Amino acid sequence: MLLPVAGWDTQRHPRLQEWIADRLTGDYPALRAPELGTEAARALAGRGHILPVLDGLDELPPPAQTAVITALNRSLGGDDQLILTSRTTEFTAAITTAGDVITSAAVLEPLPLTPAAAADYLTRCLPPSPGPAWQQTLTALRATPPADQTPPGRAAHRPAAALADLAATPLGLWLVRTVYTAPGADPTPLTDPARFPTPAALQAHLLDQLIPALIDARPPSDNSAEPFRPRRRHDPAQVRHWLGYLAHHLTTQPATGGHGGQGTRDLAWWRLAATTHTFTPTTRLRLTLTTTLTTALTIVLIGLTASGGLTDRLVEGLAYGLTAVLAFGLVFGLVFGLTARSWAQDSPGYADLHIRRRSAALARNIAARLPLGLALGLAIGLAFGSAAGLVDALVDGLVYNLPDRLSDGLAAGLPVALVSAGPVGLPLALALGIMAWAATPAQTQHATTPMSSWRTDRRLNLLRVSTTLASGLVFTLLVGLWDGFPDGWSELAAGLTFGLAAGLTVALTVGLAFGKHRAWWAYLIATWKLARAGHLPRRLMPFLDDCHRLGLLRTVGPYYQFRHAELHDHLAATHPPPHNTGRRHRRPT
């Protein structure tokens, strides 16, 4: 299990096993399945069934390195195993600062590749007759002695020093292979000391060319047997711009793990709304007003159409509009605007829709929510019955005695509430029970990935809305029959139309207000705003999935990370920070 050590808060979790159990519980929903019990993650971590790979000790500040070394010695027993990664120089400094070693640790340090070994590897990656340019490059590389075998003052005897030093590491050699072994590539600049005087300058050049090289080498394919080819074609300049924004964004975030500082390697799609401050007061006000007016206008148009047209029933249409704003649109808008801020803090949900072997759990969830459903049905019936009576009161009160009509209209809501408690409450209880059942994790043999967590949270939210919409249709039928059946077909149609608008409003309100997992809605709004500003593509997750297939990103449980930390840092350093987040940025051509 790959774990960025920067995420370990040694104050909150003094023992390593506690932190591993916490990450298992949060990142792998299948371990929260009821049939596994509540201690599955803790048992896996505590009994040594997890081999943690703690990555990036060298990226921590010195005090945090000392805290991690101390916590590791406190946590590990004789049979515990782990892998801790770090650069050699930084690891030596961390041990010296801590004044202690990691007990019983075996230090494995890879030797640098010799220029001859690097040249042999590149030769095997090239065609049998690579051409004179490659022959000269490989000859210069083989003739360059390793840096540790070059006497001081003899740097002139290293003709391809930058290439030899960069190719001494697997990453550097892979960059050379990826960018320059493509057909038609000219490797001559690789040994030009005037253009690339240092390994760092050569590496920056290769990182600049990496994205177009991978896109050219891996054309799109829909074949599921080719997992390392993207599903769609991408413009390299846009990919560089979008990934650069993400790298810069992650680098400027507060560091996780309670160590202070900035920066994280983990890209979590459900945190994007929170980290980009999507739900500002202005945004929430706009959401409230937009949903209020849209809902009210829809109901007004439906009401006018069902009432005989704009010319014939203008007064009644205006009354419907006033009621729609107050009773439907305002309620929906306020729920949407007030709860939206909390969506950014929600974690992904897990929707398991397989009824097999879970039918008993479904029945228990529905039964447990029956009282709540009946109570909601009673409240909804009272609210909408009173609202319908208020419409008639307003229409007739413009001609007759308004106070008397208002009291009659409000009193009309009570019988509607009593009658609707069962027909509306039972479908609501069914909807709430299905939502709770679907959100309960179940055991699975499938790995948790960013795409799977995104898809399951989307499935859960769509299920929540669809089940509440079904309840809304029941309410539609009830209102239509109650309001129009005794008075003929035209009034029945008007009642059904009014009930449809009201039922849909109730369903969407309940679907958005209830439940713990609404990260997908926050993701939709965040990506819409970021795409509108030109920072990211509108369909972010399919884009990230293609970047993973291209080899630019890797998955760590439900998180994305850049495949190489050097690529992350390079893109973050070379991406221009936005000067005005409210201004729309021009996309690269």
GIQUILIN-V359604 format. One record per run of one state. SS is the DSSP state (~ for helix, > for strand, _ for the rest). FROM is the first residue (numbers start at 0). TO is the last residue. Records with the same first field share a line. If there is no record, write none. Layout:
SS=FROM-TO ; FROM-TO
This chain:
_=0-0 ; 7-14 ; 27-27 ; 32-32 ; 36-38 ; 46-50 ; 55-55 ; 59-60 ; 75-80 ; 84-86 ; 98-113 ; 125-130 ; 142-145 ; 149-153 ; 157-159 ; 166-168 ; 180-185 ; 191-197 ; 217-234 ; 251-252 ; 254-260 ; 262-265 ; 267-267 ; 275-279 ; 306-312 ; 343-357 ; 368-368 ; 397-400 ; 438-448 ; 487-487 ; 513-517 ; 532-538 ; 550-551 ; 556-557 ; 562-563 ; 574-588
>=1-3 ; 51-54 ; 81-83 ; 253-253 ; 261-261 ; 266-266 ; 552-555 ; 558-561
~=4-6 ; 15-26 ; 28-31 ; 33-35 ; 39-45 ; 56-58 ; 61-74 ; 87-97 ; 114-124 ; 131-141 ; 146-148 ; 154-156 ; 160-165 ; 169-179 ; 186-190 ; 198-216 ; 235-250 ; 268-274 ; 280-305 ; 313-342 ; 358-367 ; 369-396 ; 401-437 ; 449-486 ; 488-512 ; 518-531 ; 539-549 ; 564-573
